[in-house]
Amino acid sequence: MRVWREFLAFYDADKTDMDIEDYLEKQVDLIILGFNQPEVTKESLDEYVEVGDIVPLSRQLFQWIQSLTFSKLVKVPNGAAEKV
């Protein structure tokens, strides 16, 4: 849930005053958080991911996290609906 909340907070936040460097830095931070693997670091992303692929990768990761979250929420019983 923490990862989902971090992504959601970033995408919901007003970024009009954020410069491109800070924006990309936050995207990299989200990618690292989302993968949660020791080999995914700022250095490894800098070496293996093109700068133009950072934002699309972050968005794809967020979509994947959302799909996992929502697929599990669908399975949660709804007590009020079950009584009807």
N, CA, C and O atoms as CSV, one atom per row, in Angstrom:
chain,resi,resn,atom,element,x,y,z
A,1,MET,N,N,0.825,-1.201,0.000
A,1,MET,CA,C,0.000,0.000,0.000
A,1,MET,C,C,0.864,1.257,0.000
A,1,MET,O,O,0.504,2.261,-0.614
A,2,ARG,N,N,1.987,1.201,0.679
A,2,ARG,CA,C,2.849,2.389,0.740
A,2,ARG,C,C,3.274,2.821,-0.656
A,2,ARG,O,O,3.260,4.009,-0.980
A,3,VAL,N,N,3.651,1.850,-1.476
A,3,VAL,CA,C,4.109,2.163,-2.833
A,3,VAL,C,C,2.972,2.815,-3.610
A,3,VAL,O,O,3.173,3.835,-4.269
A,4,TRP,N,N,1.787,2.233,-3.536
A,4,TRP,CA,C,0.630,2.771,-4.249
A,4,TRP,C,C,0.327,4.190,-3.778
A,4,TRP,O,O,0.049,5.072,-4.590
A,5,ARG,N,N,0.382,4.409,-2.454
A,5,ARG,CA,C,0.102,5.744,-1.921
A,5,ARG,C,C,1.137,6.776,-2.375
A,5,ARG,O,O,0.788,7.919,-2.670
A,6,GLU,N,N,2.405,6.373,-2.430
A,6,GLU,CA,C,3.462,7.287,-2.891
A,6,GLU,C,C,3.248,7.690,-4.349
A,6,GLU,O,O,3.356,8.865,-4.702
A,7,PHE,N,N,2.941,6.694,-5.198
A,7,PHE,CA,C,2.680,6.994,-6.606
A,7,PHE,C,C,1.461,7.896,-6.725
A,7,PHE,O,O,1.496,8.902,-7.434
A,8,LEU,N,N,0.392,7.542,-6.038
A,8,LEU,CA,C,-0.848,8.311,-6.107
A,8,LEU,C,C,-0.632,9.751,-5.645
A,8,LEU,O,O,-1.122,10.685,-6.278
A,9,ALA,N,N,0.085,9.930,-4.567
A,9,ALA,CA,C,0.353,11.280,-4.057
A,9,ALA,C,C,1.129,12.101,-5.076
A,9,ALA,O,O,0.845,13.282,-5.279
A,10,PHE,N,N,2.113,11.471,-5.718
A,10,PHE,CA,C,2.895,12.201,-6.707
A,10,PHE,C,C,2.034,12.588,-7.911
A,10,PHE,O,O,2.068,13.736,-8.352
A,11,TYR,N,N,1.267,11.639,-8.440
A,11,TYR,CA,C,0.476,11.937,-9.634
A,11,TYR,C,C,-0.686,12.881,-9.347
A,11,TYR,O,O,-1.169,13.555,-10.257
A,12,ASP,N,N,-1.144,12.941,-8.095
A,12,ASP,CA,C,-2.212,13.872,-7.727
A,12,ASP,C,C,-1.686,15.259,-7.369
A,12,ASP,O,O,-2.450,16.225,-7.368
A,13,ALA,N,N,-0.414,15.369,-7.070
A,13,ALA,CA,C,0.161,16.643,-6.631
A,13,ALA,C,C,0.271,17.641,-7.783
A,13,ALA,O,O,0.407,17.267,-8.948
A,14,ASP,N,N,0.208,18.914,-7.421
A,14,ASP,CA,C,0.412,19.985,-8.387
A,14,ASP,C,C,1.905,20.089,-8.690
A,14,ASP,O,O,2.713,20.342,-7.796
A,15,LYS,N,N,2.259,19.893,-9.944
A,15,LYS,CA,C,3.669,19.902,-10.334
A,15,LYS,C,C,4.010,21.087,-11.233
A,15,LYS,O,O,5.049,21.083,-11.892
A,16,THR,N,N,3.153,22.092,-11.265
A,16,THR,CA,C,3.374,23.217,-12.169
A,16,THR,C,C,4.651,23.987,-11.854
A,16,THR,O,O,5.265,24.548,-12.762
A,17,ASP,N,N,5.062,24.027,-10.593
A,17,ASP,CA,C,6.276,24.756,-10.220
A,17,ASP,C,C,7.508,23.843,-10.139
A,17,ASP,O,O,8.601,24.305,-9.810
A,18,MET,N,N,7.334,22.564,-10.434
A,18,MET,CA,C,8.448,21.617,-10.357
A,18,MET,C,C,9.259,21.688,-11.647
A,18,MET,O,O,8.705,21.604,-12.743
A,19,ASP,N,N,10.574,21.843,-11.507
A,19,ASP,CA,C,11.395,21.858,-12.711
A,19,ASP,C,C,11.630,20.421,-13.196
A,19,ASP,O,O,11.394,19.465,-12.458
A,20,ILE,N,N,12.092,20.281,-14.429
A,20,ILE,CA,C,12.217,18.982,-15.068
A,20,ILE,C,C,13.183,18.072,-14.316
A,20,ILE,O,O,12.961,16.864,-14.232
A,21,GLU,N,N,14.241,18.638,-13.777
A,21,GLU,CA,C,15.217,17.833,-13.037
A,21,GLU,C,C,14.593,17.218,-11.784
A,21,GLU,O,O,14.791,16.035,-11.506
A,22,ASP,N,N,13.845,18.016,-11.032
A,22,ASP,CA,C,13.173,17.496,-9.839
A,22,ASP,C,C,12.099,16.471,-10.221
A,22,ASP,O,O,11.914,15.461,-9.542
A,23,TYR,N,N,11.401,16.753,-11.317
A,23,TYR,CA,C,10.357,15.834,-11.786
A,23,TYR,C,C,10.963,14.470,-12.118
A,23,TYR,O,O,10.447,13.440,-11.683
A,24,LEU,N,N,12.041,14.459,-12.878
A,24,LEU,CA,C,12.694,13.202,-13.244
A,24,LEU,C,C,13.290,12.501,-12.026
A,24,LEU,O,O,13.247,11.274,-11.929
A,25,GLU,N,N,13.833,13.261,-11.118
A,25,GLU,CA,C,14.396,12.691,-9.891
A,25,GLU,C,C,13.310,11.973,-9.091
A,25,GLU,O,O,13.539,10.881,-8.570
A,26,LYS,N,N,12.142,12.580,-8.994
A,26,LYS,CA,C,11.037,11.949,-8.270
A,26,LYS,C,C,10.561,10.698,-9.002
A,26,LYS,O,O,10.210,9.705,-8.365
A,27,GLN,N,N,10.548,10.736,-10.333
A,27,GLN,CA,C,10.170,9.555,-11.106
A,27,GLN,C,C,11.142,8.403,-10.825
A,27,GLN,O,O,10.723,7.261,-10.639
A,28,VAL,N,N,12.428,8.711,-10.795
A,28,VAL,CA,C,13.449,7.692,-10.494
A,28,VAL,C,C,13.214,7.130,-9.087
A,28,VAL,O,O,13.280,5.917,-8.887
A,29,ASP,N,N,12.943,7.991,-8.129
A,29,ASP,CA,C,12.668,7.537,-6.759
A,29,ASP,C,C,11.466,6.591,-6.722
A,29,ASP,O,O,11.483,5.587,-6.009
A,30,LEU,N,N,10.426,6.914,-7.490
A,30,LEU,CA,C,9.238,6.063,-7.525
A,30,LEU,C,C,9.541,4.708,-8.168
A,30,LEU,O,O,9.040,3.679,-7.714
A,31,ILE,N,N,10.343,4.707,-9.201
A,31,ILE,CA,C,10.722,3.447,-9.861
A,31,ILE,C,C,11.488,2.564,-8.877
A,31,ILE,O,O,11.221,1.367,-8.772
A,32,ILE,N,N,12.430,3.152,-8.166
A,32,ILE,CA,C,13.206,2.398,-7.183
A,32,ILE,C,C,12.281,1.842,-6.106
A,32,ILE,O,O,12.398,0.676,-5.731
A,33,LEU,N,N,11.378,2.655,-5.615
A,33,LEU,CA,C,10.422,2.219,-4.608
A,33,LEU,C,C,9.524,1.104,-5.149
A,33,LEU,O,O,9.269,0.113,-4.465
A,34,GLY,N,N,9.054,1.278,-6.371
A,34,GLY,CA,C,8.141,0.300,-6.960
A,34,GLY,C,C,8.770,-1.056,-7.192
A,34,GLY,O,O,8.135,-2.083,-6.955
A,35,PHE,N,N,10.000,-1.073,-7.650
A,35,PHE,CA,C,10.671,-2.357,-7.886
A,35,PHE,C,C,11.136,-3.010,-6.587
A,35,PHE,O,O,11.132,-4.235,-6.471
A,36,ASN,N,N,11.537,-2.197,-5.614
A,36,ASN,CA,C,11.932,-2.698,-4.300
A,36,ASN,C,C,12.934,-3.853,-4.396
A,36,ASN,O,O,12.787,-4.880,-3.734
A,37,GLN,N,N,13.940,-3.659,-5.225
A,37,GLN,CA,C,15.000,-4.649,-5.410
A,37,GLN,C,C,16.346,-3.966,-5.192
A,37,GLN,O,O,16.542,-2.835,-5.635
A,38,PRO,N,N,17.272,-4.637,-4.518
A,38,PRO,CA,C,18.559,-3.982,-4.227
A,38,PRO,C,C,19.343,-3.592,-5.471
A,38,PRO,O,O,20.143,-2.657,-5.430
A,39,GLU,N,N,19.125,-4.299,-6.577
A,39,GLU,CA,C,19.875,-3.975,-7.792
A,39,GLU,C,C,19.282,-2.787,-8.558
A,39,GLU,O,O,19.907,-2.282,-9.490
A,40,VAL,N,N,18.093,-2.342,-8.177
A,40,VAL,CA,C,17.478,-1.171,-8.824
A,40,VAL,C,C,17.842,0.056,-7.994
A,40,VAL,O,O,17.255,0.324,-6.946
A,41,THR,N,N,18.821,0.782,-8.494
A,41,THR,CA,C,19.342,1.964,-7.808
A,41,THR,C,C,19.367,3.134,-8.792
A,41,THR,O,O,19.142,2.957,-9.989
A,42,LYS,N,N,19.636,4.298,-8.284
A,42,LYS,CA,C,19.785,5.461,-9.171
A,42,LYS,C,C,20.903,5.216,-10.171
A,42,LYS,O,O,20.793,5.582,-11.341
A,43,GLU,N,N,21.957,4.608,-9.713
A,43,GLU,CA,C,23.091,4.346,-10.591
A,43,GLU,C,C,22.726,3.343,-11.687
A,43,GLU,O,O,23.083,3.538,-12.849
A,44,SER,N,N,22.014,2.266,-11.323
A,44,SER,CA,C,21.653,1.268,-12.338
A,44,SER,C,C,20.638,1.831,-13.332
A,44,SER,O,O,20.703,1.527,-14.523
A,45,LEU,N,N,19.712,2.642,-12.854
A,45,LEU,CA,C,18.766,3.266,-13.776
A,45,LEU,C,C,19.484,4.240,-14.700
A,45,LEU,O,O,19.180,4.316,-15.890
A,46,ASP,N,N,20.429,4.978,-14.154
A,46,ASP,CA,C,21.209,5.909,-14.964
A,46,ASP,C,C,21.984,5.168,-16.053
A,46,ASP,O,O,22.130,5.668,-17.169
A,47,GLU,N,N,22.471,3.993,-15.727
A,47,GLU,CA,C,23.269,3.224,-16.682
A,47,GLU,C,C,22.419,2.495,-17.717
A,47,GLU,O,O,22.808,2.418,-18.883
A,48,TYR,N,N,21.274,1.962,-17.321
A,48,TYR,CA,C,20.524,1.067,-18.198
A,48,TYR,C,C,19.235,1.630,-18.791
A,48,TYR,O,O,18.670,1.026,-19.702
A,49,VAL,N,N,18.766,2.753,-18.304
A,49,VAL,CA,C,17.497,3.314,-18.786
A,49,VAL,C,C,17.761,4.684,-19.407
A,49,VAL,O,O,18.390,5.548,-18.797
A,50,GLU,N,N,17.271,4.864,-20.625
A,50,GLU,CA,C,17.390,6.163,-21.298
A,50,GLU,C,C,16.524,7.192,-20.575
A,50,GLU,O,O,15.471,6.854,-20.035
A,51,VAL,N,N,16.961,8.427,-20.567
A,51,VAL,CA,C,16.226,9.475,-19.869
A,51,VAL,C,C,14.794,9.602,-20.408
A,51,VAL,O,O,13.867,9.886,-19.649
A,52,GLY,N,N,14.620,9.394,-21.705
A,52,GLY,CA,C,13.288,9.480,-22.298
A,52,GLY,C,C,12.370,8.331,-21.927
A,52,GLY,O,O,11.171,8.381,-22.198
A,53,ASP,N,N,12.919,7.298,-21.310
A,53,ASP,CA,C,12.119,6.147,-20.896
A,53,ASP,C,C,11.745,6.173,-19.421
A,53,ASP,O,O,10.990,5.314,-18.964
A,54,ILE,N,N,12.257,7.139,-18.671
A,54,ILE,CA,C,11.994,7.213,-17.232
A,54,ILE,C,C,10.510,7.440,-16.950
A,54,ILE,O,O,9.908,6.691,-16.180
A,55,VAL,N,N,9.926,8.444,-17.551
A,55,VAL,CA,C,8.515,8.759,-17.278
A,55,VAL,C,C,7.600,7.636,-17.769
A,55,VAL,O,O,6.717,7.220,-17.019
A,56,PRO,N,N,7.769,7.127,-18.989
A,56,PRO,CA,C,6.912,6.004,-19.393
A,56,PRO,C,C,7.062,4.781,-18.483
A,56,PRO,O,O,6.075,4.104,-18.194
A,57,LEU,N,N,8.278,4.494,-18.031
A,57,LEU,CA,C,8.486,3.359,-17.133
A,57,LEU,C,C,7.768,3.580,-15.812
A,57,LEU,O,O,7.135,2.664,-15.287
A,58,SER,N,N,7.859,4.772,-15.280
A,58,SER,CA,C,7.176,5.098,-14.034
A,58,SER,C,C,5.664,4.966,-14.192
A,58,SER,O,O,4.996,4.428,-13.309
A,59,ARG,N,N,5.126,5.444,-15.290
A,59,ARG,CA,C,3.681,5.337,-15.529
A,59,ARG,C,C,3.241,3.892,-15.700
A,59,ARG,O,O,2.197,3.497,-15.182
A,60,GLN,N,N,4.024,3.101,-16.418
A,60,GLN,CA,C,3.695,1.684,-16.593
A,60,GLN,C,C,3.738,0.956,-15.255
A,60,GLN,O,O,2.892,0.107,-14.973
A,61,LEU,N,N,4.709,1.287,-14.450
A,61,LEU,CA,C,4.817,0.674,-13.135
A,61,LEU,C,C,3.608,1.038,-12.275
A,61,LEU,O,O,3.054,0.183,-11.585
A,62,PHE,N,N,3.204,2.298,-12.317
A,62,PHE,CA,C,2.029,2.725,-11.555
A,62,PHE,C,C,0.770,2.028,-12.053
A,62,PHE,O,O,-0.062,1.621,-11.243
A,63,GLN,N,N,0.611,1.883,-13.356
A,63,GLN,CA,C,-0.544,1.167,-13.897
A,63,GLN,C,C,-0.552,-0.285,-13.430
A,63,GLN,O,O,-1.604,-0.825,-13.088
A,64,TRP,N,N,0.609,-0.909,-13.415
A,64,TRP,CA,C,0.710,-2.286,-12.957
A,64,TRP,C,C,0.343,-2.391,-11.474
A,64,TRP,O,O,-0.392,-3.296,-11.078
A,65,ILE,N,N,0.851,-1.469,-10.659
A,65,ILE,CA,C,0.539,-1.455,-9.226
A,65,ILE,C,C,-0.959,-1.260,-9.018
A,65,ILE,O,O,-1.561,-1.921,-8.172
A,66,GLN,N,N,-1.564,-0.350,-9.789
A,66,GLN,CA,C,-2.998,-0.130,-9.681
A,66,GLN,C,C,-3.780,-1.377,-10.077
A,66,GLN,O,O,-4.757,-1.730,-9.417
A,67,SER,N,N,-3.363,-2.041,-11.140
A,67,SER,CA,C,-4.090,-3.243,-11.566
A,67,SER,C,C,-4.016,-4.333,-10.498
A,67,SER,O,O,-4.998,-5.037,-10.263
A,68,LEU,N,N,-2.868,-4.475,-9.854
A,68,LEU,CA,C,-2.753,-5.440,-8.760
A,68,LEU,C,C,-3.653,-5.059,-7.595
A,68,LEU,O,O,-4.359,-5.898,-7.035
A,69,THR,N,N,-3.618,-3.797,-7.246
A,69,THR,CA,C,-4.420,-3.314,-6.122
A,69,THR,C,C,-5.906,-3.516,-6.392
A,69,THR,O,O,-6.625,-4.041,-5.542
A,70,PHE,N,N,-6.371,-3.102,-7.573
A,70,PHE,CA,C,-7.789,-3.198,-7.879
A,70,PHE,C,C,-8.242,-4.638,-8.071
A,70,PHE,O,O,-9.382,-4.970,-7.746
A,71,SER,N,N,-7.380,-5.494,-8.589
A,71,SER,CA,C,-7.773,-6.893,-8.754
A,71,SER,C,C,-7.985,-7.554,-7.393
A,71,SER,O,O,-8.834,-8.434,-7.254
A,72,LYS,N,N,-7.224,-7.135,-6.399
A,72,LYS,CA,C,-7.402,-7.683,-5.056
A,72,LYS,C,C,-8.608,-7.059,-4.360
A,72,LYS,O,O,-9.278,-7.723,-3.570
A,73,LEU,N,N,-8.887,-5.799,-4.644
A,73,LEU,CA,C,-10.044,-5.147,-4.026
A,73,LEU,C,C,-11.355,-5.743,-4.518
A,73,LEU,O,O,-12.336,-5.781,-3.775
A,74,VAL,N,N,-11.381,-6.204,-5.751
A,74,VAL,CA,C,-12.594,-6.809,-6.303
A,74,VAL,C,C,-12.961,-8.071,-5.521
A,74,VAL,O,O,-14.136,-8.420,-5.413
A,75,LYS,N,N,-11.965,-8.741,-4.986
A,75,LYS,CA,C,-12.189,-9.994,-4.258
A,75,LYS,C,C,-12.606,-9.776,-2.810
A,75,LYS,O,O,-13.013,-10.723,-2.137
A,76,VAL,N,N,-12.511,-8.534,-2.319
A,76,VAL,CA,C,-12.882,-8.237,-0.939
A,76,VAL,C,C,-14.401,-8.299,-0.817
A,76,VAL,O,O,-15.106,-7.639,-1.580
A,77,PRO,N,N,-14.916,-9.084,0.136
A,77,PRO,CA,C,-16.373,-9.182,0.296
A,77,PRO,C,C,-16.981,-7.844,0.708
A,77,PRO,O,O,-16.410,-7.095,1.501
A,78,ASN,N,N,-18.129,-7.574,0.156
A,78,ASN,CA,C,-18.869,-6.357,0.480
A,78,ASN,C,C,-20.077,-6.778,1.294
A,78,ASN,O,O,-21.086,-7.215,0.741
A,79,GLY,N,N,-19.975,-6.647,2.603
A,79,GLY,CA,C,-21.029,-7.085,3.508
A,79,GLY,C,C,-22.382,-6.465,3.205
A,79,GLY,O,O,-23.395,-7.163,3.246
A,80,ALA,N,N,-22.427,-5.186,2.903
A,80,ALA,CA,C,-23.699,-4.505,2.620
A,80,ALA,C,C,-24.345,-5.065,1.359
A,80,ALA,O,O,-25.561,-5.260,1.330
A,81,ALA,N,N,-23.565,-5.328,0.320
A,81,ALA,CA,C,-24.113,-5.855,-0.922
A,81,ALA,C,C,-24.565,-7.292,-0.764
A,81,ALA,O,O,-25.521,-7.709,-1.418
A,82,GLU,N,N,-23.902,-8.060,0.088
A,82,GLU,CA,C,-24.255,-9.453,0.287
A,82,GLU,C,C,-25.590,-9.607,1.022
A,82,GLU,O,O,-26.271,-10.618,0.849
A,83,LYS,N,N,-25.973,-8.618,1.840
A,83,LYS,CA,C,-27.220,-8.685,2.590
A,83,LYS,C,C,-28.439,-8.402,1.736
A,83,LYS,O,O,-29.550,-8.783,2.103
A,84,VAL,N,N,-28.253,-7.744,0.607
A,84,VAL,CA,C,-29.379,-7.344,-0.243
A,84,VAL,C,C,-29.918,-8.503,-1.000
A,84,VAL,O,O,-30.870,-8.351,-1.766
